[in-house]
Every structure is written in structure tokens, then in C-alpha cells.
Amino acid sequence: MSHQRFFSAILMGTITTLAVINNYIFIVVISFLTAGGLYEFFYMVKKKDVPIYSYVGIFIGLLIPISIFAHFALTENWELLFIVICLLLILFMQFAREDNRNAILGLSTTLFGVLYVAWFFSFLVKIRLLLPGVQGVKLLGFILLVTKSGDIGALLIGTSIGRHPLLPKVSPNKSVEGTLGSIVASFLIAMVFRSFLPPEIHFPLWQVALMGMFFGALGQLGDLSESLIKRDCGVKDSGKLVPGLGGVLDMIDSLLFSAPAFYLYMSSTLKALQ
């Protein structure tokens, strides 16, 4: 790991810790990362000459985590309402365009960006609000630690002993050894921070171990999905916001799959206790 990457990781770790602890810093950081991630996604897609509506997409995308945080619920799954509104707005804007070539491609790509970045990432807010007070903070901390430790494990093991390419057509730098290192790291962190899980559920050790490996694997799947998008768009990094770490999407990609899955699993488990 380069010194630049190391110090950037320390900085981002500090900001993340402050965001997890403090409500206002949390929503500011989430909003910034959502907007940044959407901007980078739309910027990459524009390189393929796709007629997208980036600013409308960013605006609608920002409404999702902010509205969840503010408990603004019109319907049970009301955040989907914003996504429908996004589609309608873009559709009306498309009507006003003189050139309707690739209209379907532009509409679907813009909507995909909102779903992929804003909606998936907003599950971190749902996780924090799933339980009151410190319990919600611990729950959020658990999935962040499990997922990001997987990223670190993949980096350290992959760069040191990685010999067998995982999916070279998608990401030539990722190895089988790095992926296994990621899963092992997530497993170990899940076991260490088992106390962060709700005490009323009483997860057995084997279940915590499986959770660590499963959500760690989902984190790597999220990483691979962003690599596929970057490769299709012909870019190495989604951006250059943080030296050594790349852009916003490069930092949050592993959470885009693990956070929704963790929320759905924990919410259904908690409901079963009621």
C-alpha cells in the first residue's frame, strides 16, 4: 500500500467514524457521497455519448437519502415514488428534445444510475434508523466494518500473493487470492464485532461467521460491478477525489450491494421477533 493511499484511507476512516457517531455529519457525508457518486456515474456514461439527464438524476437521487433521514414517508416504500417521479420528469424533458435518438437508452441509463447509486447507498441511512440510538449506530458500524475490511483484505492479499486472475475481462487486477482474502477478513471482523449486532437476537457464532463471509462476498461483487461499468466506459478510476483511492464510486462500490442485503436481512429478523 502506497503512503498516499494509506494516509487517504486514514482520512476517510476518520470522516466515516465521525459520520457514524454524529447525526448531522452523517447525513452531510451521505448526501455528498450520493451526489458525488451520481456525478461520476453520469460523467463516465457521457463518454459513451448516451443522452442522459445528469442534473435531474442527481437531484432526485439526493432526495432519497435526505427524505429517509427526515422520516418523510408518504407510502410504505415511498422512496420508489421519487424514482417514478424521476422517470416522469426525464420523460417530459425527452418530449421537449428535437433529437429523440437513443431516447430509451438515455432514460434507462439515468434511472439505472439513480437506482444503482442513490437508492442502494441510501440503505445505510435505513440501517442506522432501524434501531434507536446507539444500537442503530452499532448496526451501521457492523456492516461498514465487515464490508470495508473485505476491501482491505482483498487489497493486501491480492497485491502480495495474488497470482490467479479472477475475472480478467472485467477487472484484470483482481485475483482469486485477493477475493479469498477479502472473505476471510470480513469473516474475522464479523466475529470480532459480533457484539455490535442486536443483543435480543442472540446470533450463534456460526451464523455470524456466515454473515461475515456472505456480506464480504457481496462487497466484492459490488466492486466487480463498478469495474464492469468503468471498463465499459473506458476509464481506470471513476474520479480523482481522494489521492490513492480514486473517486467516490471507487470508495462506496462495495457497499452498494452489501448494505441493501444487510438491511433486508436484519429488518426481517427483527420483525420475526415481534
C-alpha positions as CSV (number, residue, x, y, z in Angstrom):
1,M,0.0,0.0,0.0
2,S,1.4,3.4,-1.0
3,H,1.9,6.2,1.5
4,Q,-0.6,8.3,-0.4
5,R,-3.3,5.5,-0.3
6,F,-2.5,4.9,3.4
7,F,-3.0,8.5,4.5
8,S,-6.1,8.9,2.3
9,A,-7.5,5.7,3.9
10,I,-6.8,7.2,7.4
11,L,-8.5,10.4,6.5
12,M,-11.6,8.7,5.1
13,G,-11.7,6.4,8.1
14,T,-11.8,9.4,10.4
15,I,-14.5,11.1,8.4
16,T,-16.5,7.9,8.4
17,T,-16.2,7.4,12.1
18,L,-17.4,11.0,12.8
19,A,-20.3,10.5,10.4
20,V,-21.4,7.2,12.1
21,I,-21.3,8.9,15.5
22,N,-22.9,12.3,14.7
23,N,-26.3,12.6,13.0
24,Y,-25.7,15.8,11.1
25,I,-22.2,14.8,9.9
26,F,-23.7,11.5,8.8
27,I,-26.4,13.0,6.5
28,V,-24.0,15.6,5.1
29,V,-21.4,12.8,4.3
30,I,-24.1,10.5,2.8
31,S,-25.5,13.4,0.7
32,F,-22.1,14.4,-0.5
33,L,-21.2,10.8,-1.4
34,T,-24.5,10.2,-3.1
35,A,-24.2,13.4,-5.3
36,G,-20.5,12.6,-6.0
37,G,-21.2,9.0,-6.9
38,L,-24.1,10.0,-9.2
39,Y,-21.9,12.7,-10.8
40,E,-19.1,10.3,-11.5
41,F,-21.5,7.6,-12.9
42,F,-23.1,10.1,-15.3
43,Y,-19.7,11.5,-16.3
44,M,-18.5,8.1,-17.2
45,V,-21.6,7.3,-19.2
46,K,-21.4,10.6,-21.1
47,K,-18.1,9.3,-22.6
48,K,-20.3,6.8,-24.4
49,D,-22.4,9.6,-25.9
50,V,-25.5,8.5,-24.1
51,P,-28.1,11.4,-23.8
52,I,-28.6,11.3,-20.0
53,Y,-30.2,13.8,-17.7
54,S,-27.4,14.0,-15.1
55,Y,-28.6,17.0,-13.0
56,V,-32.1,15.8,-12.8
57,G,-30.8,12.4,-11.8
58,I,-28.5,13.9,-9.1
59,F,-31.4,16.0,-7.7
60,I,-33.8,13.1,-7.5
61,G,-31.0,10.9,-6.1
62,L,-30.3,13.3,-3.3
63,L,-33.9,13.4,-2.3
64,I,-33.8,9.7,-1.5
65,P,-31.3,9.6,1.5
66,I,-32.4,13.0,2.8
67,S,-36.0,12.1,2.8
68,I,-35.3,8.8,4.6
69,F,-33.2,10.6,7.2
70,A,-36.0,13.1,7.7
71,H,-38.6,10.3,8.1
72,F,-40.6,11.8,5.2
73,A,-42.8,8.8,4.3
74,L,-45.8,9.2,2.0
75,T,-46.1,5.5,1.4
76,E,-44.6,2.3,2.8
77,N,-41.9,2.1,0.2
78,W,-42.1,5.8,-0.6
79,E,-38.5,6.2,-2.0
80,L,-39.7,4.3,-5.1
81,L,-42.1,7.2,-5.6
82,F,-39.2,9.5,-6.1
83,I,-37.7,7.2,-8.7
84,V,-41.0,7.1,-10.6
85,I,-41.1,10.9,-10.4
86,C,-37.6,10.9,-11.8
87,L,-38.7,8.7,-14.7
88,L,-41.7,11.0,-15.5
89,L,-39.5,14.2,-15.3
90,I,-37.0,12.7,-17.7
91,L,-39.7,11.5,-20.0
92,F,-41.3,15.0,-20.2
93,M,-37.8,16.5,-20.8
94,Q,-37.3,14.0,-23.6
95,F,-40.5,15.1,-25.2
96,A,-39.1,18.6,-25.5
97,R,-35.9,17.4,-27.3
98,E,-35.7,17.7,-31.0
99,D,-33.4,14.7,-31.3
100,N,-35.1,11.6,-30.0
101,R,-32.3,9.2,-31.0
102,N,-31.3,6.8,-28.2
103,A,-34.2,8.1,-26.0
104,I,-34.8,4.7,-24.4
105,L,-31.1,4.3,-23.7
106,G,-30.9,7.7,-22.1
107,L,-34.0,7.2,-19.9
108,S,-33.0,3.7,-18.7
109,T,-29.4,4.7,-18.0
110,T,-30.4,7.7,-16.0
111,L,-32.9,5.7,-14.0
112,F,-30.3,2.9,-13.5
113,G,-27.9,5.5,-12.1
114,V,-30.4,6.7,-9.5
115,L,-31.2,3.1,-8.5
116,Y,-27.6,1.8,-8.5
117,V,-26.0,4.7,-6.6
118,A,-28.6,6.7,-4.7
119,W,-31.2,4.0,-3.8
120,F,-28.7,1.3,-2.9
121,F,-26.5,3.6,-1.0
122,S,-29.5,5.1,0.9
123,F,-29.9,1.7,2.7
124,L,-27.1,2.9,5.0
125,V,-29.5,5.5,6.3
126,K,-32.2,2.8,6.8
127,I,-29.7,0.6,8.7
128,R,-28.9,3.4,11.1
129,L,-32.6,4.2,11.7
130,L,-33.6,0.6,12.0
131,L,-32.8,0.6,15.7
132,P,-32.9,3.6,18.1
133,G,-29.8,5.4,19.4
134,V,-26.5,3.6,20.0
135,Q,-27.9,0.3,18.7
136,G,-28.5,1.8,15.2
137,V,-25.0,3.2,15.3
138,K,-23.6,-0.2,16.1
139,L,-25.6,-1.9,13.4
140,L,-24.3,0.6,10.8
141,G,-20.8,0.2,12.2
142,F,-21.0,-3.6,11.8
143,I,-21.8,-3.6,8.1
144,L,-19.3,-0.8,7.4
145,L,-16.5,-2.7,9.2
146,V,-17.4,-6.0,7.6
147,T,-17.6,-4.7,4.1
148,K,-14.6,-2.3,4.1
149,S,-12.4,-4.8,5.9
150,G,-13.1,-7.0,2.9
151,D,-11.8,-4.3,0.6
152,I,-8.6,-4.0,2.7
153,G,-8.2,-7.8,2.8
154,A,-8.6,-8.0,-1.0
155,L,-6.0,-5.3,-1.5
156,L,-3.4,-6.6,0.9
157,I,-3.7,-10.3,-0.1
158,G,-4.2,-9.6,-3.8
159,T,-1.1,-7.3,-4.1
160,S,1.1,-9.6,-2.0
161,I,0.3,-13.1,-3.2
162,G,-2.3,-12.7,-5.9
163,R,-1.4,-15.0,-8.8
164,H,-4.6,-16.2,-10.4
165,P,-6.8,-13.7,-12.1
166,L,-10.5,-13.7,-11.0
167,L,-12.3,-12.1,-14.0
168,P,-9.6,-10.6,-16.2
169,K,-12.1,-9.3,-18.8
170,V,-13.9,-7.3,-16.1
171,S,-11.0,-6.4,-13.7
172,P,-7.5,-7.5,-14.6
173,N,-6.1,-6.6,-11.2
174,K,-8.4,-8.7,-9.1
175,S,-7.2,-12.2,-8.2
176,V,-8.8,-15.3,-6.7
177,E,-6.4,-15.0,-3.7
178,G,-7.5,-11.4,-3.1
179,T,-11.1,-12.4,-3.2
180,L,-10.5,-15.2,-0.7
181,G,-8.5,-12.7,1.5
182,S,-11.5,-10.4,1.4
183,I,-13.9,-13.1,2.6
184,V,-11.6,-14.2,5.3
185,A,-11.1,-10.6,6.5
186,S,-14.8,-9.9,6.6
187,F,-15.4,-13.2,8.5
188,L,-12.8,-12.3,11.1
189,I,-14.1,-8.7,11.6
190,A,-17.7,-10.0,11.9
191,M,-16.6,-12.3,14.7
192,V,-14.6,-9.6,16.5
193,F,-17.5,-7.1,16.3
194,R,-20.3,-9.6,17.0
195,S,-21.4,-7.5,20.0
196,F,-22.4,-4.8,17.5
197,L,-25.4,-6.9,16.5
198,P,-28.7,-6.5,18.3
199,P,-28.4,-8.4,21.7
200,E,-32.0,-9.5,21.6
201,I,-31.5,-11.7,18.5
202,H,-28.7,-13.9,20.0
203,F,-26.9,-14.8,16.8
204,P,-24.9,-18.1,17.2
205,L,-21.2,-17.9,16.2
206,W,-21.7,-20.0,13.0
207,Q,-24.4,-17.6,11.8
208,V,-22.2,-14.5,12.5
209,A,-19.4,-16.3,10.6
210,L,-21.7,-16.9,7.6
211,M,-22.9,-13.3,7.7
212,G,-19.3,-12.0,7.6
213,M,-18.4,-14.2,4.6
214,F,-21.7,-13.5,2.8
215,F,-21.7,-9.7,3.1
216,G,-18.0,-9.6,2.4
217,A,-18.6,-11.5,-0.8
218,L,-21.4,-9.1,-1.7
219,G,-19.0,-6.3,-1.2
220,Q,-16.6,-7.8,-3.7
221,L,-19.5,-8.3,-6.1
222,G,-20.2,-4.6,-5.8
223,D,-16.6,-3.8,-6.5
224,L,-16.7,-6.0,-9.6
225,S,-19.9,-4.4,-10.8
226,E,-18.3,-1.0,-10.7
227,S,-15.2,-2.4,-12.5
228,L,-17.5,-3.6,-15.3
229,I,-19.1,-0.2,-15.7
230,K,-15.6,1.5,-15.7
231,R,-14.3,-1.0,-18.3
232,D,-17.3,-0.4,-20.5
233,C,-16.8,3.3,-20.3
234,G,-13.1,3.0,-20.8
235,V,-11.9,4.6,-17.6
236,K,-9.5,3.4,-14.9
237,D,-11.0,5.3,-11.9
238,S,-14.4,6.7,-11.5
239,G,-12.8,10.0,-10.3
240,K,-9.8,11.5,-8.5
241,L,-11.5,12.9,-5.4
242,V,-9.1,11.2,-2.9
243,P,-5.5,10.6,-3.9
244,G,-4.7,6.9,-4.0
245,L,-8.3,5.8,-3.5
246,G,-9.9,7.2,-6.7
247,G,-13.3,8.6,-6.9
248,V,-16.5,8.4,-4.8
249,L,-17.8,5.3,-6.6
250,D,-14.4,3.6,-6.1
251,M,-14.9,4.1,-2.3
252,I,-18.6,3.1,-2.0
253,D,-19.0,0.4,-4.6
254,S,-18.6,-2.5,-2.2
255,L,-21.4,-1.1,0.0
256,L,-23.9,-0.8,-2.8
257,F,-24.9,-4.5,-2.6
258,S,-24.0,-5.3,1.0
259,A,-26.0,-2.5,2.6
260,P,-29.4,-3.3,1.0
261,A,-28.9,-7.1,1.7
262,F,-27.9,-6.4,5.3
263,Y,-30.9,-4.1,5.9
264,L,-33.4,-6.6,4.4
265,Y,-31.9,-9.4,6.5
266,M,-31.8,-7.5,9.8
267,S,-35.2,-5.9,9.3
268,S,-36.9,-9.3,8.6
269,T,-35.1,-10.9,11.5
270,L,-36.2,-8.1,13.9
271,K,-39.8,-8.3,12.6
272,A,-39.8,-12.1,13.3
273,L,-39.1,-11.3,17.0
274,Q,-42.2,-9.1,17.3
